[in-house]
Amino acid sequence: MVWDNKLVKSLDALEGHRDGERHGYHREQTPVRLDNGVNMLAWLYFFYGVPHGTIVQSGDWLNKNNK
């Protein structure tokens, strides 16, 4: 697992994560399965809040205006 404390602190600040609080984005260690079948724990950000914004139907943010 790659863990860079400086990078994680920057990501936490970007996402508004605060330890012990579940509002906005919250970082949680979560079990995942890799493509090669290996199970491991990974840090993921989950959103705890009211969704807002525009859904990009195509899933392609760069071409969001070209439906």
C-alpha positions as a Markdown table, in Angstrom:
| # | Residue | x | y | z |
|---|---|---|---|---|
| 1 | Met | 0.0 | 0.0 | 0.0 |
| 2 | Val | 1.3 | 3.4 | -0.9 |
| 3 | Trp | 0.8 | 5.9 | 1.9 |
| 4 | Asp | 2.1 | 9.4 | 1.8 |
| 5 | Asn | 1.0 | 11.4 | 4.9 |
| 6 | Lys | 1.5 | 14.8 | 3.1 |
| 7 | Leu | -0.7 | 13.7 | 0.1 |
| 8 | Val | -3.4 | 12.2 | 2.4 |
| 9 | Lys | -3.5 | 15.5 | 4.4 |
| 10 | Ser | -3.8 | 17.5 | 1.2 |
| 11 | Leu | -6.6 | 15.2 | 0.0 |
| 12 | Asp | -8.4 | 15.4 | 3.4 |
| 13 | Ala | -8.2 | 19.2 | 3.2 |
| 14 | Leu | -9.5 | 19.2 | -0.4 |
| 15 | Glu | -12.4 | 16.9 | 0.5 |
| 16 | Gly | -13.2 | 18.6 | 3.9 |
| 17 | His | -12.6 | 15.4 | 5.8 |
| 18 | Arg | -12.3 | 15.6 | 9.6 |
| 19 | Asp | -11.6 | 12.6 | 11.8 |
| 20 | Gly | -14.6 | 11.4 | 13.7 |
| 21 | Glu | -17.1 | 13.5 | 11.7 |
| 22 | Arg | -19.5 | 12.2 | 9.0 |
| 23 | His | -20.5 | 15.2 | 7.0 |
| 24 | Gly | -19.4 | 16.2 | 3.5 |
| 25 | Tyr | -16.7 | 13.8 | 2.5 |
| 26 | His | -15.4 | 11.3 | 5.0 |
| 27 | Arg | -12.4 | 9.0 | 4.5 |
| 28 | Glu | -13.0 | 5.4 | 5.6 |
| 29 | Gln | -10.9 | 2.2 | 5.3 |
| 30 | Thr | -12.9 | -0.2 | 3.2 |
| 31 | Pro | -12.4 | -3.8 | 2.0 |
| 32 | Val | -11.9 | -4.0 | -1.8 |
| 33 | Arg | -11.1 | -6.7 | -4.3 |
| 34 | Leu | -8.5 | -6.0 | -7.0 |
| 35 | Asp | -8.8 | -7.1 | -10.6 |
| 36 | Asn | -6.4 | -9.9 | -9.8 |
| 37 | Gly | -8.6 | -11.3 | -7.1 |
| 38 | Val | -6.5 | -10.0 | -4.2 |
| 39 | Asn | -8.6 | -8.6 | -1.2 |
| 40 | Met | -7.2 | -5.7 | 0.7 |
| 41 | Leu | -8.1 | -2.5 | 2.6 |
| 42 | Ala | -8.2 | 0.8 | 0.8 |
| 43 | Trp | -9.0 | 4.3 | 2.0 |
| 44 | Leu | -12.1 | 5.7 | 0.2 |
| 45 | Tyr | -13.9 | 9.0 | 0.5 |
| 46 | Phe | -17.7 | 8.7 | 1.0 |
| 47 | Phe | -20.1 | 11.7 | 0.6 |
| 48 | Tyr | -22.4 | 12.3 | 3.6 |
| 49 | Gly | -24.5 | 15.2 | 2.5 |
| 50 | Val | -27.2 | 16.4 | 0.2 |
| 51 | Pro | -26.2 | 15.9 | -3.5 |
| 52 | His | -26.3 | 19.0 | -5.7 |
| 53 | Gly | -25.0 | 19.9 | -9.1 |
| 54 | Thr | -25.7 | 18.6 | -12.5 |
| 55 | Ile | -25.6 | 14.9 | -13.5 |
| 56 | Val | -23.4 | 14.3 | -16.5 |
| 57 | Gln | -25.5 | 11.6 | -18.3 |
| 58 | Ser | -22.6 | 10.5 | -20.5 |
| 59 | Gly | -20.3 | 10.1 | -17.6 |
| 60 | Asp | -17.7 | 12.1 | -19.5 |
| 61 | Trp | -17.1 | 15.4 | -17.7 |
| 62 | Leu | -14.8 | 16.8 | -20.3 |
| 63 | Asn | -17.5 | 16.4 | -23.0 |
| 64 | Lys | -20.5 | 17.2 | -20.7 |
| 65 | Asn | -21.8 | 19.8 | -23.1 |
| 66 | Asn | -21.8 | 17.4 | -26.1 |
| 67 | Lys | -24.7 | 15.2 | -25.2 |
